[in-house]
Amino acid sequence: MARQLGRSGWKVGLTARRLEALESVAASVRASGGVASVAEADGTDPPALRAAIAKLIEQLGPVDLLIANAGVGLGMSAVDFSGDQFDQMVRVNLVGAAYAIEAVLPSMIERGRGQIVGISSLAAFRGLPGSCGYSATKAGLSTLLEGLRSELKPLGIAVTTVHPGYIRTPMTVNQTNFQPLLMDTDRAVAIILRGVARRQSRIDFPWRMATFLRFVRILPDWVYDPIAARLLLGRKSARIPIRSESGG
Ligand SMILES: NC(=O)c1ccc[n+]([C@@H]2O[C@H](COP(=O)([O-])OP(=O)(O)OC[C@H]3O[C@@H](n4cnc5c(N)ncnc54)[C@H](OP(=O)(O)O)[C@@H]3O)[C@@H](O)[C@H]2O)c1
């Protein structure tokens, strides 16, 4: 996404924990003629995140487009339910996004322009068995953004919530569970950036899975619960983490 934005003329500011990975993305943005800066920060450390975003603003100017993308997905079923794992996901997926928004919103409001994009997930649509914690964090993010959207629209600021299905990234590469309609990253980036350019309020894809989950969302519990139980059985193991700890 950074590379594509750089090619389209955006100055790209990147923040995450691994400086080397950030530098490598920034180098490829620059190699294709773009402008990029990096500032490492752990999104769960508010002062560090604020400092990183301030550094990027100093180097590149005020933020017109924030993409709150950092996320962690740890599989968590009832038998291995862990408050610590849930806390970790909440702090990255939800609270981290909120601090990133806080760092750019006052300037957007003052200038009467900007766009906030949050990368949620189709997992937000319903509490998914085996991923209840992840679903909850993404539902929280989607709801946060929905609440902000109506307030910010009259101020000239668009809010876009992205609900992807399975995308081939380091997050999914080691998953052994069924990943229907798994999509390549380039295709996903094209869909996301097209919706962002149109300032859509939501970008749900792939459309077939989004349509299915929109339908699942309105099912009453007595219909949903047995389907969800079958979904859990369909996973090779409810205990396999969605994401290894090493990469976040
Ligand atoms: N892949 C999918 O199928 C899928 C589907 C729906 C939604 N999503 C969402 O898409 C977003 C991107 O995920 P991905 O699939 O690209 O997975 P990924 O390759 O694991 O990327 C996760 C990103 O989040 C950053 N991150 C993680 N913890 C962080 C922390 N504490 N502080 C700062 N940055 C942190 C990572 O950088 P560092 O490790 O360097 O910090 C990395 O850049 C996530 O929000 C994910 O939930 C993914």
The ligand as an SDF file (V2000), in Angstrom:
LIG
                    3D

 48 52  0  0  0  0  0  0  0  0999 V2000
   -4.1240  -10.7080    6.4320 N   0  0  0  0  0  0  0  0  0  0  0  0
   -5.4380  -10.8400    6.5670 C   0  0  0  0  0  0  0  0  0  0  0  0
   -6.0480  -11.8350    6.1450 O   0  0  0  0  0  0  0  0  0  0  0  0
   -6.2280   -9.7440    7.2370 C   0  0  0  0  0  0  0  0  0  0  0  0
   -7.6250   -9.7980    7.1480 C   0  0  0  0  0  0  0  0  0  0  0  0
   -8.3800   -8.8010    7.7330 C   0  0  0  0  0  0  0  0  0  0  0  0
   -7.7500   -7.7620    8.3680 C   0  0  0  0  0  0  0  0  0  0  0  0
   -6.3960   -7.7210    8.4520 N   0  0  0  0  0  0  0  0  0  0  0  0
   -5.7860   -6.5910    9.1560 C   0  0  0  0  0  0  0  0  0  0  0  0
   -4.8750   -5.9620    8.2870 O   0  0  0  0  0  0  0  0  0  0  0  0
   -3.8980   -5.2620    9.0670 C   0  0  0  0  0  0  0  0  0  0  0  0
   -2.5210   -5.5990    8.5200 C   0  0  0  0  0  0  0  0  0  0  0  0
   -2.2610   -6.9670    8.7880 O   0  0  0  0  0  0  0  0  0  0  0  0
   -1.3980   -7.9000    7.8220 P   0  0  0  0  0  0  0  0  0  0  0  0
   -2.2660   -8.9450    7.3280 O   0  0  0  0  0  0  0  0  0  0  0  0
   -0.6210   -7.0690    6.8470 O   0  0  0  0  0  0  0  0  0  0  0  0
   -0.4710   -8.5690    8.8980 O   0  0  0  0  0  0  0  0  0  0  0  0
    1.0680   -8.3790    9.2170 P   0  0  0  0  0  0  0  0  0  0  0  0
    1.8710   -8.6080    7.9930 O   0  0  0  0  0  0  0  0  0  0  0  0
    1.3290   -9.1950   10.4180 O   0  0  0  0  0  0  0  0  0  0  0  0
    1.1890   -6.8330    9.5590 O   0  0  0  0  0  0  0  0  0  0  0  0
    0.9080   -6.3320   10.8330 C   0  0  0  0  0  0  0  0  0  0  0  0
    1.5100   -4.9410   10.8860 C   0  0  0  0  0  0  0  0  0  0  0  0
    1.2020   -4.3750   12.1610 O   0  0  0  0  0  0  0  0  0  0  0  0
    2.4130   -3.8780   12.7320 C   0  0  0  0  0  0  0  0  0  0  0  0
    2.2990   -4.0140   14.1850 N   0  0  0  0  0  0  0  0  0  0  0  0
    1.9640   -5.1130   14.8960 C   0  0  0  0  0  0  0  0  0  0  0  0
    2.0440   -4.8810   16.2090 N   0  0  0  0  0  0  0  0  0  0  0  0
    2.4350   -3.5940   16.3270 C   0  0  0  0  0  0  0  0  0  0  0  0
    2.7080   -2.7570   17.4360 C   0  0  0  0  0  0  0  0  0  0  0  0
    2.6150   -3.2000   18.6930 N   0  0  0  0  0  0  0  0  0  0  0  0
    3.0770   -1.4830   17.1940 N   0  0  0  0  0  0  0  0  0  0  0  0
    3.2060   -1.0100   15.9340 C   0  0  0  0  0  0  0  0  0  0  0  0
    2.9630   -1.7560   14.8420 N   0  0  0  0  0  0  0  0  0  0  0  0
    2.5940   -3.0300   15.0480 C   0  0  0  0  0  0  0  0  0  0  0  0
    3.5090   -4.7630   12.1700 C   0  0  0  0  0  0  0  0  0  0  0  0
    4.7650   -4.1240   12.1690 O   0  0  0  0  0  0  0  0  0  0  0  0
    5.8800   -4.4360   13.3070 P   0  0  0  0  0  0  0  0  0  0  0  0
    5.8390   -5.9130   13.5510 O   0  0  0  0  0  0  0  0  0  0  0  0
    7.1660   -3.9510   12.7160 O   0  0  0  0  0  0  0  0  0  0  0  0
    5.4760   -3.6220   14.4770 O   0  0  0  0  0  0  0  0  0  0  0  0
    3.0190   -4.9580   10.7380 C   0  0  0  0  0  0  0  0  0  0  0  0
    3.4040   -3.8710    9.9310 O   0  0  0  0  0  0  0  0  0  0  0  0
   -4.1210   -5.7170   10.5120 C   0  0  0  0  0  0  0  0  0  0  0  0
   -4.8450   -4.7220   11.1990 O   0  0  0  0  0  0  0  0  0  0  0  0
   -4.9580   -6.9760   10.3690 C   0  0  0  0  0  0  0  0  0  0  0  0
   -5.7360   -7.2230   11.5120 O   0  0  0  0  0  0  0  0  0  0  0  0
   -5.6180   -8.6840    7.8970 C   0  0  0  0  0  0  0  0  0  0  0  0
  1  2  1  0
  2  3  2  0
  2  4  1  0
  4  5  1  0
  4 48  2  0
  5  6  2  0
  6  7  1  0
  7  8  2  0
  8  9  1  0
  8 48  1  0
  9 10  1  0
  9 46  1  0
 10 11  1  0
 11 12  1  0
 11 44  1  0
 12 13  1  0
 13 14  1  0
 14 15  2  0
 14 16  1  0
 14 17  1  0
 17 18  1  0
 18 19  2  0
 18 20  1  0
 18 21  1  0
 21 22  1  0
 22 23  1  0
 23 24  1  0
 23 42  1  0
 24 25  1  0
 25 26  1  0
 25 36  1  0
 26 27  1  0
 26 35  1  0
 27 28  2  0
 28 29  1  0
 29 30  1  0
 29 35  2  0
 30 31  1  0
 30 32  2  0
 32 33  1  0
 33 34  2  0
 34 35  1  0
 36 37  1  0
 36 42  1  0
 37 38  1  0
 38 39  2  0
 38 40  1  0
 38 41  1  0
 42 43  1  0
 44 45  1  0
 44 46  1  0
 46 47  1  0
M  CHG  2   8   1  16  -1
M  END
$$$$
